[in-house]
Amino acid sequence: MEIEFNKWNEVKKELHNHRIRRSFKTRDIFYMKMGQNVGFEQNGKGKDFVRPVIILKKITNDMFIGVPLSTQLKDGNWFYKFDFMKNDKVSHNIAIIPQIKMYSTKRLLNRIGKMNLENFDELKQKIKNFID
């Protein structure tokens, strides 16, 4: 497996100069340019290094705390399984709790769904338990 840091650096340079501001709210699920990261940190996929993320908390109009998502179902206290509607179909996802991070809104691409309030409250509780 070739590590694609140089390709990601080119995408990241374009992203840094990106001027379009995306509107977003807590519980929104977006595709975003996650990047090529180090070690076991979550990476994006494809030529633009894209991965879905749930907006956990809006910090400013330019920054948010997000939790990356995966469709690869995993069990354990560090993951939260939930479903949401994506393009009129149910999408099964896993929130990868240890990968919580602050992100720039420049990374956001398009909104693909919204987590329901009950699942969001359960995710927040699971995050609190993880931190404790």
TIMAR-374703 format. One record per residue: residue number from 1; residue in one letter; x, z, y of N, C-alpha, C in turn. Coordinates in steps of 0.2 Angstrom, whole numbers, always signed. Atoms other than C-alpha are relative to their C-alpha. Layout:
BEGIN
SITE   seq   type     n.x     n.z     n.y    ca.x    ca.z    ca.y     c.x     c.z     c.y
SITE   NUM      A       X       Z       Y       X       Z       Y       X       Z       Y
...
# end
This chain:
BEGIN
SITE   seq   type     n.x     n.z     n.y    ca.x    ca.z    ca.y     c.x     c.z     c.y
SITE     1      M      +4      +0      -6      +0      +0      +0      +4      +0      +6
SITE     2      E      -3      +1      -6      +7      -6     +16      -3      +5      +6
SITE     3      I      +2      -4      -5      +6      +7     +30      +0      -5      +7
SITE     4      E      +1      +5      -5      -1      -3     +45      +1      +3      +7
SITE     5      F      -1      -3      -6      +6      +7     +60      +0      -5      +6
SITE     6      N      -1      +5      -5     +11      -8     +70      -6      -4      +2
SITE     7      K      +7      +4      -1      -6     -17     +68      -4      +5      +4
SITE     8      W      +4      -5      -4     -14      -1     +74      +2      +1      +7
SITE     9      N      -2      -1      -7      -3      +1     +89      -2      -6      +4
SITE    10      E      +2      +6      -4      -8     -17     +94      -8      +2      +2
SITE    11      V      +7      -1      -1     -27     -12     +92      +0      +6      +6
SITE    12      K      +0      -6      -4     -23      +5    +101      +1      -2      +7
SITE    13      K      -2      +3      -7     -15      -4    +116      -6      -3      +4
SITE    14      E      +6      +3      -2     -31     -14    +118      -5      +5      +2
SITE    15      L      +5      -5      +0     -42      +1    +116      +2      +4      +7
SITE    16      H      -2      -4      -6     -32     +11    +130      -3      -3      +6
SITE    17      N      +2      +4      -7     -36      -3    +143      -8      -1      +0
SITE    18      H      +8      +2      +1     -55      -4    +137      -3      +4      +6
SITE    19      R      +3      -3      -6     -66      -1    +152      -8      +1      -1
SITE    20      I      +8      -1      +1     -84      -1    +144      -1      +7      -2
SITE    21      R      +1      -7      +2     -91     +16    +144      -7      +0      -4
SITE    22      R      +6      -1      +4    -103     +20    +130      -4      +6      +1
SITE    23      S      +4      -6      -1    -118     +31    +132      -1      +3      -7
SITE    24      F      +1      -3      +6    -119     +44    +118      -3      +7      +1
SITE    25      K      +2      -7      +0    -127     +61    +113      +2      +3      -6
SITE    26      T      -1      -4      +6    -125     +75    +101      -4      -3      -5
SITE    27      R      +3      +2      +7    -130     +70     +83      +0      -8      -1
SITE    28      D      -1      +7      +1    -127     +51     +87      +5      -1      -6
SITE    29      I      -5      +2      +5    -118     +42     +73      +2      -7      +2
SITE    30      F      -3      +6      -2    -106     +28     +79      +5      -3      -5
SITE    31      Y      -6      +3      +2     -94     +16     +72      +5      +1      +5
SITE    32      M      -6      +0      -5     -77     +19     +80      +6      -2      -2
SITE    33      K      -7      +2      +2     -59     +14     +80      +4      +6      -1
SITE    34      M      -3      -6      +2     -52     +28     +70      +8      +0      +0
SITE    35      G      -7      +1      +0     -35     +21     +68      +4      +1      -7
SITE    36      Q      -5      -1      +5     -20     +22     +56      +3      +7      +1
SITE    37      N      -3      -6      -2     -15     +40     +55      +5      +2      -5
SITE    38      V      -6      -3      +3      -2     +51     +47      -2      +4      -6
SITE    39      G      +1      -5      +6      -2     +59     +29      -7      -1      -2
SITE    40      F      +7      -1      +3     -19     +64     +23      -5      +0      +5
SITE    41      E      +5      +0      -5     -28     +62     +40      -4      -6      -2
SITE    42      Q      +5      +5      +1     -43     +51     +39      +2      -7      +4
SITE    43      N      -1      +7      -3     -40     +32     +43      -6      -4      +1
SITE    44      G      +5      +5      -1     -51     +18     +49      +1      -5      -5
SITE    45      K      -1      +5      +5     -53      +3     +38      -1      -7      +4
SITE    46      G      +1      +7      -2     -52     -16     +41      +5      -1      +6
SITE    47      K      -5      +2      -5     -43     -25     +55      +0      +4      +6
SITE    48      D      +1      -4      -6     -50     -14     +69      +1      +8      -2
SITE    49      F      -1      -7      +2     -47      +2     +59      -6      +5      +1
SITE    50      V      +7      -3      -2     -66      +7     +60      -2      +5      -6
SITE    51      R      +4      -5      +5     -75     +22     +52      -5      +3      +4
SITE    52      P      +5      -4      -3     -91     +31     +56      +2      +7      +2
SITE    53      V      -1      -7      -2     -91     +47     +65      -7      +3      +3
SITE    54      I      +6      -4      -3    -105     +60     +70      +3      +3      +6
SITE    55      I      -2      -3      -6    -104     +66     +88      -3      +7      -1
SITE    56      L      +1      -7      +1    -103     +85     +86      -2      +3      +6
SITE    57      K      +1      -3      -7    -102     +90    +104      +3      -5      +5
SITE    58      K      -2      +4      -6    -101     +80    +120      +4      +5      +5
SITE    59      I      -4      -5      -5     -87     +88    +131      +0      -3      +7
SITE    60      T      +1      +4      -6     -87     +75    +145      -3      -7      -1
SITE    61      N      +2      +6      +1     -93     +58    +148      +5      -5      -3
SITE    62      D      -5      +4      +3     -76     +52    +141      +3      +3      -6
SITE    63      M      -3      -4      +6     -72     +65    +127      -6      +3      -4
SITE    64      F      +5      -4      +5     -82     +72    +112      +4      +2      -6
SITE    65      I      -2      -3      +7     -79     +82     +96      -4      -4      -5
SITE    66      G      +4      +4      +5     -83     +71     +81      +3      +2      -7
SITE    67      V      -1      -1      +7     -83     +73     +62      +0      -7      -3
SITE    68      P      +0      +7      +4     -78     +57     +52      -4      +0      -6
SITE    69      L      +4      +1      +6     -89     +51     +39      +3      -4      -6
SITE    70      S      -2      +4      +5     -87     +44     +22      -6      -2      -5
SITE    71      T      +5      +2      +5     -98     +35      +9      +2      +2      -7
SITE    72      Q      -3      -3      +6     -87     +42      -5      -2      +7      -1
SITE    73      L      +3      -6      +0     -97     +56     -11      +5      +5      -4
SITE    74      K      -4      -5      +3     -87     +72     -14      -3      +7      +0
SITE    75      D      +3      -7      +0     -91     +90     -18      +5      +5      +3
SITE    76      G      -5      -6      -2     -84    +106     -11      -3      +2      +7
SITE    77      N      +2      -3      -6     -86    +117      +4      +2      -3      +6
SITE    78      W      -3      +3      -6     -76    +106     +15      -4      -7      +2
SITE    79      F      +4      +6      -1     -89     +92     +14      -8      +1      +1
SITE    80      Y      +7      -1      +0    -107     +90     +19      -4      -7      -1
SITE    81      K      +4      +6      +2    -119     +77     +11      -6      +0      +4
SITE    82      F      +6      +1      -3    -133     +70     +21      -2      -8      +0
SITE    83      D      +2      +7      +0    -143     +54     +23      -2      -1      +7
SITE    84      F      +3      +2      -7    -148     +44     +39      -2      -7      -1
SITE    85      M      +3      +7      +0    -157     +28     +42      +5      -4      +4
SITE    86      K      -5      +5      -3    -145     +13     +46      -3      -6      -2
SITE    87      N      +3      +7      +1    -153      -4     +48      -6      +0      -4
SITE    88      D      +6      -1      +4    -169      +2     +41      +1      +1      -8
SITE    89      K      -2      -2      +7    -160      +8     +25      +3      +7      +0
SITE    90      V      -3      -7      +1    -155     +25     +19      +7      -1      -1
SITE    91      S      -8      +0      +1    -136     +28     +21      +2      +7      -3
SITE    92      H      -2      -6      +3    -129     +41     +10      +8      +2      +3
SITE    93      N      -6      -2      -3    -114     +50     +19      +3      +7      -2
SITE    94      I      -3      -6      +1    -102     +64     +18      +4      +1      +7
SITE    95      A      -3      -2      -6     -96     +73     +34      +7      +4      -3
SITE    96      I      -7      -3      +3     -77     +77     +31      +2      +6      +5
SITE    97      I      +0      -5      -5     -77     +94     +40      +8      +2      +2
SITE    98      P      -6      -1      -3     -58     +97     +40      +3      -5      +5
SITE    99      Q      -3      +5      -4     -55     +81     +49      -3      +0      +7
SITE   100      I      +3      +0      -7     -65     +87     +65      +6      -1      +5
SITE   101      K      -5      +2      -5     -56     +81     +81      -3      -2      +6
SITE   102      M      +2      +2      -6     -57     +78     +99      +1      -8      +1
SITE   103      Y      -1      +7      -1     -59     +59    +103      -2      -3      +7
SITE   104      S      +2      +3      -6     -60     +48    +118      -6      -5      -2
SITE   105      T      +6      +4      +1     -76     +38    +120      +2      -8      +0
SITE   106      K      -3      +7      +0     -65     +22    +122      +0      -2      -7
SITE   107      R      -1      +2      +7     -64     +22    +103      -7      -2      -3
SITE   108      L      +7      +1      +3     -84     +21    +101      -1      -8      +0
SITE   109      L      +2      +7      +0     -90      +4     +96      -8      -1      +1
SITE   110      N      +7      +0      -1    -109      +4     +92      -3      +6      -4
SITE   111      R      +4      -5      +3    -122     +17     +88      -4      -3      -6
SITE   112      I      +3      +3      +6    -128     +15     +70      -6      +5      -3
SITE   113      G      +6      -4      +2    -140     +30     +68      +1      +7      +4
SITE   114      K      +0      -6      -3    -143     +48     +72      -2      +5      -6
SITE   115      M      +1      -5      +5    -142     +64     +61      -6      +4      +2
SITE   116      N      +6      -4      -2    -159     +73     +60      +3      +8      +2
SITE   117      L      -2      -7      -3    -159     +91     +68      +1      +5      -6
SITE   118      E      -1      -4      +6    -161    +100     +51      +7      -1      -3
SITE   119      N      -7      +1      +3    -145     +92     +44      +5      +2      +5
SITE   120      F      -5      -1      -5    -136     +94     +60      +1      +8      +1
SITE   121      D      +0      -7      +0    -140    +113     +60      +4      +2      -6
SITE   122      E      -3      -2      +6    -134    +114     +42      +8      -2      +1
SITE   123      L      -7      +2      -1    -118    +105     +46      +4      +5      +5
SITE   124      K      -3      -4      -5    -114    +116     +61      +1      +7      -4
SITE   125      Q      -1      -7      +3    -116    +132     +50      +5      -1      -5
SITE   126      K      -5      +1      +5    -105    +124     +36      +7      +0      +4
SITE   127      I      -6      +0      -4     -92    +121     +50      +2      +7      +2
SITE   128      K      -2      -7      -2     -93    +139     +56      +2      +4      -6
SITE   129      N      -3      -3      +6     -91    +145     +38      +7      -2      -2
SITE   130      F      -7      +3      +1     -76    +133     +36      +5      +4      +4
SITE   131      I      -4      -2      -5     -68    +140     +51      +2      +8      -1
SITE   132      D      -1      -8      +2     -71    +159     +46      +4      +0      -7
# end
